[in-house]
Amino acid sequence: MPQPSLITYLILYLALHSLLASLPVKAWAQRMFGDSVMRWYRLTYNVLAVVLLAPLPLLLAFLPSTTLYIVPEPWRWVMLGGQGVALMLMLVTLRQTDMGYFLGLAQLRGTSGGTEGLADPSVGDDALIVNGLYAYVRHPLYTFSLLFIWLSPAMTANLLAVFVLFTIYFYIGSIHEEHRLVRVFGETYRAYQRRVPRLFPRLLPRPRHETVR
């Protein structure tokens, strides 16, 4: 069984992460501190996310847990190679969507603003990106993150619990993000939803080489 302390910590982390990304909290921050706070919001959000997640590797390393499996060679190397590919595709996704916007640096320079799409990298500079990897799945960053974690060649009860929670969080998060995107882009995004799957690409996808503004 996974450690209860690990599960509690991660649930609290994911709940806070979602809360800070919500429109009501962002609107409250804007009312309390003025419009200028939104220039710092995304960067602060990202830094806080990294800092609060930092204990996770230590918890996984030191909390007792049952080993479920260890994949033997040569399949271990195949899975590690798959993780490498997933990591590269995550970086490609971030480059496609403007790394500066995703990190919150573009907002500081005043080259991007607004409060929509805080947690969704498919939105940058008021543009909905539907080309490249976004022509195959609507949330490629989530897709490749899931591929990366589930290709782990070693699995413990604690690690399995963490991966399951992240999988649920990514799926629920994609639903909330799409509610915001529908509100911003309306029928344009609904058409994109009908055309492109959420997380798992079709065998014969139909890329759309366009950016809708």
Secondary structure, DSSP 8 states (H G I E B T S, - for coil): ---HHHHHHHHHHHHHHHHHHSHHHHHHHHHHH-TTHHHHHHHHHHHHHHHHHTHHHHHHHHS---EEEE--TTHHHHHHHHHHHHHHHHHHHHHHT-HHHHHTHHHHHTSS--STTTT-TTEETTEEE-SGGGGT-S-HHHHHHHHHHHT-SEEEHHHHHHHHHHHHHHHHHHHHHHHHHHHHHTHHHHHHHHHS-SSS--SS------EE-
